[in-house]
Amino acid sequence: MQLVVARIGRAHGIKGEVTVEVRTDEPELRLAPGAVLATDPASAGPLTIETGRVHSGRLLLRFEGVRDRTAAEALRNILLIADVDPDELPEEEDEYYDHQLIDLDVVTKDGETVGRITEISHLPTQDLFVVERPDGSEVFVPFVSQIVTEIDLEEQRAVIDPPPGLVDDRAEIASSRDEDAGA
């Protein structure tokens, strides 16, 4: 199975290094020197990682055969794809690969059907489940333990305990102006 592990960003310096947007919880394994990665578009690869280092909080990679800024800039926005055994599981107990979560049914703790996970959106602060409802609309569910209370891969479902307004229109709007109006 193939998983997207990074997206190449802009060139860094003049010797062929690029910044990468990491999309894996295991960059030390997937983006290590010597790793050979497929690419999207496929015509850009495969790419072999020659060196990697962290600079100012960003991962910088250099690929074999990429020696200058022009060649590095040509790689911008290319996705890096690793081959992963479909039976391989993340090291941590409460971690999941995207392919394990896609197509899970999403239900509330009360058993109400919310929909099906169609995508995982990886944002800088947290991940979001993109959930398609039975009517075709979408709802975004933060993948945090306070909301996603259980992932059951055997039953193919994610159980959520959403706050009011997340998956329905029962949001409670509190305003200090309402209190001031009575005074």
Phi, psi and chi 1 to 4 in degrees:
 res  aa     phi    psi   chi1   chi2   chi3   chi4
   1 MET       -  147.4  168.0  180.0  -33.8      -
   2 GLN  -110.4  133.9  -64.7 -169.5  -45.0      -
   3 LEU  -124.7  137.9  -62.8  175.9      -      -
   4 VAL   -73.2  124.5  173.4      -      -      -
   5 VAL  -111.6  -14.9  -66.6      -      -      -
   6 ALA  -169.1  161.3      -      -      -      -
   7 ARG  -123.4  131.6 -177.1 -176.5   63.8   81.3
   8 ILE   -74.7  132.9  -61.4  175.6      -      -
   9 GLY   -99.7 -145.5      -      -      -      -
  10 ARG   -81.4  163.7   62.1  178.1  175.5 -115.3
  11 ALA   -67.4  150.4      -      -      -      -
  12 HIS  -126.9  115.5  178.6   82.7      -      -
  13 GLY    76.1 -162.6      -      -      -      -
  14 ILE  -115.5    3.0   60.5  171.7      -      -
  15 LYS  -105.5   17.5  -64.4 -176.5  178.5  178.8
  16 GLY    96.2    5.5      -      -      -      -
  17 GLU   -77.6  151.8  -75.1 -175.6  -49.5      -
  18 VAL  -132.1  151.4  -65.7      -      -      -
  19 THR   -81.4  154.2   61.8      -      -      -
  20 VAL  -134.1  143.3  -67.9      -      -      -
  21 GLU   -92.2  107.5  173.3 -172.0  -46.6      -
  22 VAL   -73.3  132.8  176.6      -      -      -
  23 ARG  -125.5   32.1  -64.7 -171.1  179.8  174.9
  24 THR  -139.3  149.6  175.8      -      -      -
  25 ASP   -83.4   -3.8  -71.4  -23.0      -      -
  26 GLU  -125.6   57.7  -57.7  167.8  -41.2      -
  27 PRO   -63.0  -31.7   21.5  -30.7      -      -
  28 GLU   -65.3  -23.5   66.0  -75.1  -15.2      -
  29 LEU   -92.6  -48.5  173.7   65.5      -      -
  30 ARG   -80.9  -27.8  -52.0  -79.1 -178.7 -138.1
  31 LEU  -118.2   35.8  -59.5  171.3      -      -
  32 ALA   -85.7  152.8      -      -      -      -
  33 PRO   -53.2  136.2  -29.3   37.6      -      -
  34 GLY    97.3  -17.2      -      -      -      -
  35 ALA   -66.7  135.2      -      -      -      -
  36 VAL  -106.9  120.9  179.2      -      -      -
  37 LEU  -119.0  138.2  -58.2  167.9      -      -
  38 ALA   -73.6  167.0      -      -      -      -
  39 THR  -133.7  158.9   59.9      -      -      -
  40 ASP  -128.9  107.5 -178.8    9.4      -      -
  41 PRO   -75.7  148.7   25.5  -31.3      -      -
  42 ALA   -62.3  -27.5      -      -      -      -
  43 SER   -64.7  -17.8   59.6      -      -      -
  44 ALA   -83.6  -11.8      -      -      -      -
  45 GLY  -127.4 -167.3      -      -      -      -
  46 PRO   -73.3  158.4   27.5  -32.3      -      -
  47 LEU  -116.3  137.0  -67.3  172.4      -      -
  48 THR  -108.0  126.2  -58.0      -      -      -
  49 ILE   -74.2  124.3  -62.9  174.2      -      -
  50 GLU   -92.2  -47.9 -172.7  173.4  -78.4      -
  51 THR  -143.7  158.3   63.5      -      -      -
  52 GLY  -147.2  144.0      -      -      -      -
  53 ARG  -157.7  159.6   65.7 -174.1  178.4  102.4
  54 VAL  -102.0  131.3  176.0      -      -      -
  55 HIS  -135.6  119.7  174.7   72.3      -      -
  56 SER    52.6   41.2  -62.6      -      -      -
  57 GLY    80.3    1.6      -      -      -      -
  58 ARG  -113.1  142.9  -57.9  -93.3  -16.8 -149.9
  59 LEU   -82.5  129.2  178.8   60.8      -      -
  60 LEU  -113.2  133.1  -57.9  177.6      -      -
  61 LEU  -122.6  151.6  -63.5  178.5      -      -
  62 ARG  -126.0  135.2 -178.4  173.6  -41.2  153.5
  63 PHE  -104.7  149.2  -60.7   99.8      -      -
  64 GLU   -57.3  134.1  -71.2 -178.5    6.3      -
  65 GLY    86.7   -7.9      -      -      -      -
  66 VAL  -103.2  106.6  178.1      -      -      -
  67 ARG  -115.8   -8.4  -65.0  -77.0  171.8 -119.9
  68 ASP  -142.4  171.9   59.8   29.6      -      -
  69 ARG   -62.1  -38.8 -174.9  175.8 -173.2   85.3
  70 THR   -61.6  -46.3  -57.1      -      -      -
  71 ALA   -64.9  -37.2      -      -      -      -
  72 ALA   -66.6  -43.8      -      -      -      -
  73 GLU   -61.5  -31.6  -89.4  -60.3  -32.9      -
  74 ALA   -65.7  -17.5      -      -      -      -
  75 LEU   -90.6   -5.4  -61.8  175.1      -      -
  76 ARG   -55.1  136.0 -168.6  171.5 -168.1  162.2
  77 ASN    73.3    6.7  -68.4  -38.3      -      -
  78 ILE   -77.4  137.2  -70.6  174.4      -      -
  79 LEU   -86.8  138.6  -62.9  177.1      -      -
  80 LEU  -101.4  130.5  -61.3  175.2      -      -
  81 ILE  -124.8  128.3  -57.8  166.9      -      -
  82 ALA  -105.9  144.5      -      -      -      -
  83 ASP   -82.7  127.5  -78.6  -40.9      -      -
  84 VAL  -129.7  137.2  177.4      -      -      -
  85 ASP   -62.6  125.2 -179.7  -16.5      -      -
  86 PRO   -59.9  -21.9   -2.1    2.6      -      -
  87 ASP   -89.3   -6.7  -64.5  -33.0      -      -
  88 GLU   -69.4  138.4 -178.6 -179.3  -29.9      -
  89 LEU  -116.5  150.8  -62.1  174.9      -      -
  90 PRO   -59.3  158.3  -21.0   31.5      -      -
  91 GLU   -66.5  -40.0  -68.1  178.1    8.2      -
  92 GLU   -82.6  146.6  -62.1  -65.8  -39.5      -
  93 GLU   -62.9  -40.7 -178.0  179.4  -36.4      -
  94 ASP   -99.0   27.9  -70.2  -24.2      -      -
  95 GLU  -112.1  149.8  -71.2 -177.3    1.5      -
  96 TYR  -140.6  149.3  -58.2   92.0      -      -
  97 TYR   -82.6  151.9  -69.3  129.7      -      -
  98 ASP   -53.8  -42.4  -72.1    3.3      -      -
  99 HIS   -63.6  -21.7   72.8  -87.4      -      -
 100 GLN   -76.9  -25.3  -65.7  174.8  -68.2      -
 101 LEU   -95.8  -28.8  -58.3  170.8      -      -
 102 ILE   -61.4  135.7  -60.3  -67.5      -      -
 103 ASP    78.5    4.2  -72.8  -28.3      -      -
 104 LEU   -68.8  142.3  -69.5 -175.1      -      -
 105 ASP   -74.4  142.1  -67.7  -37.1      -      -
 106 VAL  -112.5  124.8  177.9      -      -      -
 107 VAL  -131.5  153.9  -62.4      -      -      -
 108 THR   -79.3  168.0   64.6      -      -      -
 109 LYS   -62.4  -20.4   64.6  180.0  179.6  149.3
 110 ASP   -87.6    1.2  -59.4  -32.9      -      -
 111 GLY    90.6    3.5      -      -      -      -
 112 GLU   -74.8  130.9  179.9 -176.7  -28.0      -
 113 THR   -72.5  129.3  -61.7      -      -      -
 114 VAL  -101.7  -43.5  176.4      -      -      -
 115 GLY   158.7 -149.2      -      -      -      -
 116 ARG  -134.4  137.1 -179.7 -179.4   57.6   84.8
 117 ILE   -71.4  123.0  -60.8  172.6      -      -
 118 THR  -108.5  -18.1   57.7      -      -      -
 119 GLU  -161.5  153.4 -177.0 -179.0  -20.5      -
 120 ILE  -114.0  122.6  -48.0  -62.6      -      -
 121 SER  -100.9  118.2 -179.2      -      -      -
 122 HIS   -94.9  105.7  -60.0  -78.4      -      -
 123 LEU  -102.9  163.3  -57.6  175.8      -      -
 124 PRO   -59.4  -34.8  -24.4   32.8      -      -
 125 THR   -94.4  -29.1   54.6      -      -      -
 126 GLN  -166.1  168.6   67.5 -170.9   16.8      -
 127 ASP   -96.3  151.3  -64.8  -24.4      -      -
 128 LEU  -124.1  139.2  -69.9  176.3      -      -
 129 PHE   -84.5  130.3  -70.1  161.4      -      -
 130 VAL   -94.9  113.6  178.8      -      -      -
 131 VAL  -111.5  123.4  178.4      -      -      -
 132 GLU   -89.5  123.8 -176.7  178.0  -45.9      -
 133 ARG   -79.0  164.0  -65.4  171.9  177.0 -109.7
 134 PRO   -57.9  -28.1  -26.9   34.6      -      -
 135 ASP   -85.1    2.6   67.1    5.2      -      -
 136 GLY    94.5  -13.1      -      -      -      -
 137 SER   -75.3  167.7   64.3      -      -      -
 138 GLU  -118.9  150.4  -69.5 -178.1  -25.1      -
 139 VAL  -133.4  145.0   63.3      -      -      -
 140 PHE  -105.2  123.7  -59.4   99.0      -      -
 141 VAL  -115.6  116.5  177.0      -      -      -
 142 PRO   -60.4  131.0  -22.9   34.3      -      -
 143 PHE   -87.3   75.3 -172.4   18.6      -      -
 144 VAL  -127.7  151.0  -65.7      -      -      -
 145 SER   -63.4  -25.5   60.3      -      -      -
 146 GLN   -69.2  -25.0  -64.4   88.5  -19.4      -
 147 ILE  -106.8  -49.0  -64.1  173.1      -      -
 148 VAL   -90.1  100.5  179.7      -      -      -
 149 THR   -87.6  -20.1   59.2      -      -      -
 150 GLU  -156.2  137.5  178.9 -174.8   -6.4      -
 151 ILE  -117.4  118.1  -62.0  -69.5      -      -
 152 ASP  -117.0   96.4 -172.6  -23.2      -      -
 153 LEU   -69.0  -31.4  -64.3  177.8      -      -
 154 GLU   -66.5  -41.5  -75.2 -173.6   23.3      -
 155 GLU   -86.7   -5.3  -65.9  -67.7  -37.9      -
 156 GLN    57.4   51.4  -72.3  -69.2  -69.8      -
 157 ARG  -148.4  154.8   68.8 -177.9 -175.2  145.9
 158 ALA  -118.7  128.9      -      -      -      -
 159 VAL  -100.9  131.5  178.0      -      -      -
 160 ILE  -124.3  153.5   64.6  171.5      -      -
 161 ASP  -123.6   80.1 -175.5   10.0      -      -
 162 PRO   -76.4  144.8   29.9  -34.8      -      -
 163 PRO   -70.5  159.6   24.6  -31.9      -      -
 164 PRO   -55.0  133.4  -24.7   33.5      -      -
 165 GLY    94.0  -12.8      -      -      -      -
 166 LEU   -71.3  -47.6 -176.9   66.9      -      -
 167 VAL  -117.7    3.5  -63.2      -      -      -
 168 ASP  -143.5 -173.0   56.3   29.0      -      -
 169 ASP  -108.4   31.2   56.7    2.9      -      -
 170 ARG   -95.5   26.4  -63.3 -178.3  -53.0 -151.3
 171 ALA   -62.1  139.0      -      -      -      -
 172 GLU  -101.6  122.4  -62.4  173.6   16.5      -
 173 ILE  -103.0  116.8  -59.4  172.5      -      -
 174 ALA   -99.4  135.0      -      -      -      -
 175 SER  -140.9  135.3  171.4      -      -      -
 176 SER   -72.5  -19.7   60.4      -      -      -
 177 ARG   -65.8  -32.4  -72.1 -176.5  -69.0 -166.2
 178 ASP   -63.9  -37.4  -67.6  -20.9      -      -
 179 GLU   -70.9  -37.7  -65.5  168.7   11.7      -
 180 ASP   -69.9  -28.0  -65.9  -19.2      -      -
 181 ALA   -64.6  -31.2      -      -      -      -
 182 GLY   -82.4  -10.0      -      -      -      -
 183 ALA   -87.7      -      -      -      -      -
